[in-house]
Amino acid sequence: MFVPEIKNRYAELWNKESYIKNEITSTGIRLVLWENSLELIKESPIFGYGIGDIQDLLSQQMKSNGFLVLAERKSNCHNQYLQFLMSIGLIGLALFIISIFYYFNKFKNENNILGATVLIFFLLLFMTESFLDRQNGIIIYSLVLSLLVFCLNNNEAAT
């Protein structure tokens, strides 16, 4: 509440004009990216477009819809689930969701509340950020989950 930039991001949620078809505010940018991503996903839902082609396709889509400023930025989807759908399609997203269920099941069976909480944190983060499209995101996600799955399990077995 005391950091003006962050406070303004939350305040803009209450003003509908600040994010509908608006490429200036943070929420508006995300909504434009999500809408354009969904339009592309409808054209190739099963297999997607491939991993390396997404940003150029999204920029072309935004340019054709009149969002020239965002098209120049070459932004990603800012939603990991939409990013998966665009790049690897429903098949790839299904495999990712299966891995999520595997982790949840493992954490539940081991009564690992910390693991489940961290996984939920990542799943919520994926709703507003394409976290796994960056090298540091992949490293953090895989390292933290690996530590929670393998190290905590080994420590409990040793005691």
C-alpha positions in Angstrom: 0.0 0.0 0.0 3.0 2.3 0.5 4.7 1.8 -2.9 2.9 4.1 -5.4 3.6 2.0 -8.5 2.2 -1.2 -6.9 -0.7 0.7 -5.3 -1.7 2.1 -8.7 -1.7 -1.4 -10.3 -4.3 -2.5 -7.7 -6.3 0.8 -8.0 -6.6 0.4 -11.8 -8.6 -2.9 -11.3 -11.5 -0.8 -9.9 -11.6 1.5 -13.0 -12.9 -0.5 -16.0 -11.8 2.2 -18.5 -8.2 1.8 -17.3 -7.8 -1.8 -18.7 -10.4 -2.4 -21.5 -8.6 -2.1 -24.8 -5.8 -0.2 -23.1 -2.2 -0.8 -23.9 -0.8 1.5 -21.3 -1.8 0.0 -17.9 -0.4 -3.3 -16.7 -3.9 -4.9 -16.5 -4.9 -3.5 -19.9 -1.7 -4.8 -21.5 -2.3 -8.3 -20.1 -6.0 -8.3 -21.3 -4.9 -7.3 -24.8 -2.2 -10.0 -24.9 -4.7 -12.6 -23.6 -7.4 -11.7 -26.2 -4.9 -11.8 -29.1 -3.4 -15.1 -27.8 -6.9 -16.7 -27.6 -7.5 -15.7 -31.2 -4.3 -17.4 -32.3 -5.0 -20.5 -30.2 -8.4 -21.0 -31.9 -6.6 -21.3 -35.2 -4.2 -24.1 -34.1 -5.5 -25.6 -30.8 -4.2 -29.2 -30.9 -0.4 -28.8 -31.7 0.1 -25.1 -31.4 2.6 -23.1 -33.5 5.9 -24.4 -32.2 8.2 -23.1 -29.4 10.2 -20.5 -31.3 7.5 -18.8 -33.3 5.2 -17.4 -30.7 6.4 -13.9 -30.1 6.5 -13.0 -33.8 3.0 -14.5 -34.3 1.6 -12.6 -31.3 3.2 -9.4 -32.5 1.7 -9.8 -36.0 -1.7 -10.6 -34.5 -1.6 -7.5 -32.3 -0.5 -5.3 -35.2 -3.4 -6.6 -37.3 -5.8 -5.7 -34.4 -4.4 -2.2 -34.1 -2.2 -2.6 -31.0 1.0 -1.2 -32.6 2.8 -0.2 -29.5 2.5 -3.7 -28.0 3.4 -5.3 -31.3 6.7 -3.5 -31.3 7.5 -4.7 -27.8 7.3 -8.4 -28.8 5.7 -9.4 -25.6 4.9 -12.9 -24.5 1.3 -14.0 -23.4 1.9 -13.1 -19.7 0.0 -16.3 -18.9 1.9 -19.6 -18.8 -1.2 -21.7 -19.7 -2.0 -19.6 -22.8 1.7 -19.7 -23.7 1.7 -23.5 -23.6 -1.5 -23.6 -25.7 0.1 -21.3 -28.3 3.4 -23.1 -28.5 2.7 -26.8 -27.8 -1.1 -26.9 -28.0 -3.5 -28.9 -26.0 -1.3 -32.0 -26.1 1.6 -30.1 -24.4 -0.7 -28.4 -21.9 -2.2 -31.8 -21.0 1.2 -33.2 -20.4 2.1 -30.2 -18.2 -1.2 -30.6 -16.2 -0.4 -34.3 -15.7 2.9 -33.4 -14.2 1.1 -30.9 -11.9 -1.2 -33.7 -10.8 1.8 -35.9 -10.2 3.4 -33.3 -7.9 0.1 -32.7 -6.0 -0.4 -36.4 -5.5 3.1 -36.9 -4.3 2.8 -34.0 -1.9 -0.6 -35.2 -0.6 0.7 -38.8 -0.1 3.7 -37.5 1.8 1.7 -34.9 3.7 4.0 -32.2 2.4 2.1 -29.0 3.0 5.1 -26.8 2.1 5.4 -28.6 -1.3 1.6 -28.2 -2.0 1.7 -24.5 -1.0 4.7 -23.7 -3.2 3.1 -25.5 -6.1 -0.1 -23.5 -5.7 2.0 -20.4 -5.6 3.5 -21.3 -8.9 0.2 -22.2 -10.4 -1.2 -18.8 -9.4 1.9 -17.0 -10.7 1.4 -18.8 -14.1 -1.9 -17.0 -14.5 -0.3 -13.6 -14.9 3.2 -14.4 -16.1 4.9 -16.6 -18.6 7.3 -17.7 -16.0 8.7 -20.8 -17.7 9.6 -19.0 -20.9 12.6 -17.5 -19.3 15.7 -19.4 -18.3 15.6 -18.1 -14.7 12.0 -19.1 -14.4 12.6 -22.7 -15.5 15.6 -22.9 -13.1 13.7 -21.6 -10.1 10.6 -23.8 -10.8 12.5 -27.0 -11.4 15.0 -26.4 -8.6 12.4 -25.6 -6.0 10.1 -28.5 -6.9 13.0 -30.9 -7.1 14.2 -29.9 -3.6 10.7 -30.2 -2.2 10.1 -33.6 -3.9 13.5 -35.3 -3.4 15.3 -33.7 -0.5 12.4 -33.5 2.0 11.5 -37.1 1.2 15.1 -38.3 1.8 15.4 -36.3 5.0 12.2 -37.9 6.4 13.3 -41.4 5.4 16.7 -40.9 7.1 15.1 -40.0 10.5 
